[in-house]
Amino acid sequence: MHTHPHMTLDNDYVLYLTLAMIAATFIIRFAVIGMAGRFTMSERFKKTLRFVPVTVLPAIIAIEILGKGSNFAFNLENPKVLAAIVCTIISLRFGLIWVVIGGLASLILFQTYLDPIIAFIHHLTCC
């Protein structure tokens, strides 16, 4: 059996790693912004680029909410699914800050109280 050495994450390591990620992100973004004026893009390409955030963000969010592989849980016993439903309902009427506040509050409530409520309902229905 092969064992992997465990690396401890001390404060210096986390700080240097964070600074390296900041630098890498800045360099990549600066390079793209710096090159943007050097070539022309067709109108079709510009229109296509506008759909990238709209398609990527839901994919990232869906994986986080539903899980993946054997952890996939698309049911009303998943607190993240319930919080996403609350966020969707709030977004129909209120602004983004209320969606964030409502989503965080509902997620905390569902993660804290959903299991006892489900256990109580199962106890009532089975006996």
Beta strands, then each sheet from edge to edge (+ up, - down):
end
